[in-house]
């Protein structure tokens, strides 16, 4: 497999490991948004959130929470963003599910996405399309 995260898991590519257990690895992003930007990944390869089992996802999320607390305490930041890009069009560069934990401080300059509004009746149309896909 040519997955860079799988190579990090196997030790073929070095990383700054924040946490590791038998199921999950967390390491510093080499291109951080802010200092302490950490990636949390399952050790098993899953390309997207739709592919991962509930059990494996639960293991990853437990560690996301643990790392988030450590980021706040250790870096003395007020908060952090938890982000996950799912699919190339959503900005997922590495096709191995991963969560970004980005430490935040007041006036750090990081802007979140712009928000819009639904036009008259559009929210109901969108709602019906989503609900019909269950």
C-alpha positions in Angstrom: 0.0 0.0 0.0 1.3 3.5 -0.8 -0.5 5.3 2.0 1.8 7.8 3.8 -0.1 7.3 7.1 0.3 3.5 6.8 4.0 4.1 6.3 4.1 6.2 9.5 2.2 3.5 11.4 4.7 0.9 10.2 7.7 3.1 11.2 8.9 3.5 7.6 8.4 7.2 7.9 9.4 9.0 11.2 6.9 11.0 13.1 6.5 13.0 16.3 4.2 10.6 18.1 1.9 12.2 20.6 0.1 8.9 21.5 0.0 5.3 20.5 -1.8 2.2 21.5 -2.7 -1.0 19.6 -5.5 0.7 17.6 -4.8 4.4 17.3 -1.8 6.7 16.5 -1.6 10.4 17.1 1.2 12.5 15.8 2.1 16.1 15.1 1.1 17.4 11.6 4.3 18.3 9.7 2.4 21.3 8.2 0.7 22.7 11.3 -2.0 25.3 11.2 -1.0 26.2 14.8 1.8 24.7 17.0 0.5 21.4 18.4 -1.7 20.6 15.4 -2.1 16.8 15.9 -3.5 14.1 13.6 -5.3 11.1 15.2 -5.7 8.0 13.0 -6.7 4.4 13.2 -3.9 2.0 12.7 -6.1 0.0 10.3 -6.5 1.6 6.9 -9.9 3.1 6.1 -10.2 5.6 3.3 -13.3 7.4 4.6 -15.6 7.7 7.6 -18.2 5.5 5.7 -15.7 2.6 5.6 -14.7 2.5 9.3 -16.6 0.2 11.7 -18.4 1.8 14.7 -16.0 0.0 17.0 -12.9 1.3 15.3 -14.4 4.8 15.1 -15.2 4.7 18.8 -11.6 3.9 19.6 -10.4 6.8 17.5 -12.9 9.3 19.0 -11.9 8.3 22.5 -8.3 9.2 21.7 -9.4 12.5 20.0 -11.0 13.5 23.3 -7.9 12.4 25.3 -5.5 14.3 23.0 -7.8 17.4 23.0 -7.6 17.5 26.8 -3.8 17.2 26.7 -3.5 19.9 24.1 -5.5 22.3 26.3 -3.6 21.5 29.4 -0.1 21.1 27.9 -0.2 24.0 25.6 -2.3 26.2 27.8 -4.7 27.1 25.0 -8.3 28.1 25.4 -9.7 25.6 22.9 -9.1 23.5 19.8 -10.9 22.6 16.6 -11.6 19.0 15.7 -11.9 18.6 11.9 -12.1 15.8 9.5 -12.1 16.1 5.7 -14.0 13.2 4.1 -13.2 12.8 0.4 -10.9 14.6 -2.0 -13.5 17.3 -2.8 -13.7 18.1 0.9 -10.0 18.6 1.2 -8.9 15.1 2.2 -5.3 14.8 0.9 -4.4 11.5 2.4 -7.0 8.8 1.8 -6.7 7.4 5.3 -9.3 8.6 7.8 -7.8 11.1 10.2 -8.9 13.8 12.6 -7.2 17.1 12.9 -6.9 18.7 16.4 -5.9 22.3 15.9 -5.0 24.3 19.1 -6.7 27.7 19.2 -5.8 31.0 20.9 -7.6 34.3 20.8 -6.7 36.3 17.6 -4.6 33.4 16.1 -5.9 34.4 12.6 -7.5 31.1 11.7 -10.8 31.7 9.9 -13.5 29.0 9.6 -15.6 28.6 6.4 -18.1 31.3 5.4 -21.7 30.7 6.1 -24.7 31.3 3.8 -28.4 31.2 4.1 -31.1 29.0 2.5 -33.5 30.7 0.1 -37.2 30.4 0.5 -38.2 26.7 0.6 -34.7 25.5 -0.1 -34.0 24.0 3.4 -37.1 21.7 3.0 -35.9 20.5 -0.4 -32.4 19.7 0.9 -33.9 18.1 4.1 -36.1 15.8 2.0 -33.1 14.7 -0.2 -31.0 13.8 2.8 -33.8 12.0 4.6 -34.7 10.0 1.5 -31.1 8.6 1.4 -31.3 6.8 4.7 
